[in-house]
Amino acid sequence: MRLSNGWIISIGRGLDLYQPPESWYSIGANDMDLRPCRETTVDVRLEG
């Protein structure tokens, strides 16, 4: 993502941040706040 002030923010995984649920009846199957995240990197930099 490139912001209008020149900052660039990128994450290593794209939009695939959450681990899949164990089953559709488990906690977090429908509520992303309860689903564990996958490990990723976030790069924030200023492009001059």
Phi and psi in degrees as GROMACS dihedral restraints (atoms count N, CA, C in turn):
[ dihedral_restraints ]
;  ai    aj    ak    al  type     phi  dphi    fc
    3     4     5     6     1  -111.1    20    10
    4     5     6     7     1   122.6    20    10
    6     7     8     9     1   -88.8    20    10
    7     8     9    10     1   160.0    20    10
    9    10    11    12     1   -67.1    20    10
   10    11    12    13     1   -19.3    20    10
   12    13    14    15     1   -90.2    20    10
   13    14    15    16     1     5.2    20    10
   15    16    17    18     1   101.2    20    10
   16    17    18    19     1    -9.6    20    10
   18    19    20    21     1   -74.3    20    10
   19    20    21    22     1   141.8    20    10
   21    22    23    24     1  -119.5    20    10
   22    23    24    25     1   128.0    20    10
   24    25    26    27     1  -121.3    20    10
   25    26    27    28     1   124.3    20    10
   27    28    29    30     1  -137.8    20    10
   28    29    30    31     1   143.7    20    10
   30    31    32    33     1  -113.8    20    10
   31    32    33    34     1   148.8    20    10
   33    34    35    36     1   -70.5    20    10
   34    35    36    37     1   -18.3    20    10
   36    37    38    39     1  -107.8    20    10
   37    38    39    40     1    -5.6    20    10
   39    40    41    42     1    76.1    20    10
   40    41    42    43     1  -137.2    20    10
   42    43    44    45     1   -97.2    20    10
   43    44    45    46     1     3.1    20    10
   45    46    47    48     1   -88.7    20    10
   46    47    48    49     1    73.6    20    10
   48    49    50    51     1   -95.0    20    10
   49    50    51    52     1   -26.5    20    10
   51    52    53    54     1  -100.7    20    10
   52    53    54    55     1   143.4    20    10
   54    55    56    57     1   -72.8    20    10
   55    56    57    58     1   148.3    20    10
   57    58    59    60     1   -70.0    20    10
   58    59    60    61     1   150.6    20    10
   60    61    62    63     1   -70.9    20    10
   61    62    63    64     1   154.5    20    10
   63    64    65    66     1   -65.9    20    10
   64    65    66    67     1   -37.9    20    10
   66    67    68    69     1  -153.2    20    10
   67    68    69    70     1   167.0    20    10
   69    70    71    72     1   -76.4    20    10
   70    71    72    73     1    -1.1    20    10
   72    73    74    75     1  -107.9    20    10
   73    74    75    76     1     5.0    20    10
   75    76    77    78     1   -90.1    20    10
   76    77    78    79     1   165.8    20    10
   78    79    80    81     1   -65.3    20    10
   79    80    81    82     1   131.9    20    10
   81    82    83    84     1    94.3    20    10
   82    83    84    85     1    -0.9    20    10
   84    85    86    87     1   -64.7    20    10
   85    86    87    88     1   -37.1    20    10
   87    88    89    90     1  -116.3    20    10
   88    89    90    91     1    -9.2    20    10
   90    91    92    93     1  -115.5    20    10
   91    92    93    94     1   106.2    20    10
   93    94    95    96     1   -66.1    20    10
   94    95    96    97     1   -21.6    20    10
   96    97    98    99     1   -66.4    20    10
   97    98    99   100     1   -22.2    20    10
   99   100   101   102     1  -100.5    20    10
  100   101   102   103     1    -3.1    20    10
  102   103   104   105     1   -91.5    20    10
  103   104   105   106     1   135.4    20    10
  105   106   107   108     1   -67.5    20    10
  106   107   108   109     1   149.8    20    10
  108   109   110   111     1   -93.5    20    10
  109   110   111   112     1   155.3    20    10
  111   112   113   114     1   -85.9    20    10
  112   113   114   115     1   155.8    20    10
  114   115   116   117     1   -71.5    20    10
  115   116   117   118     1   138.2    20    10
  117   118   119   120     1  -153.4    20    10
  118   119   120   121     1   173.2    20    10
  120   121   122   123     1  -117.0    20    10
  121   122   123   124     1   148.1    20    10
  123   124   125   126     1  -121.7    20    10
  124   125   126   127     1   125.4    20    10
  126   127   128   129     1  -113.1    20    10
  127   128   129   130     1   118.3    20    10
  129   130   131   132     1  -119.3    20    10
  130   131   132   133     1   123.1    20    10
  132   133   134   135     1  -147.3    20    10
  133   134   135   136     1   160.2    20    10
  135   136   137   138     1  -105.8    20    10
  136   137   138   139     1   122.0    20    10
  138   139   140   141     1   -94.8    20    10
  139   140   141   142     1   123.0    20    10
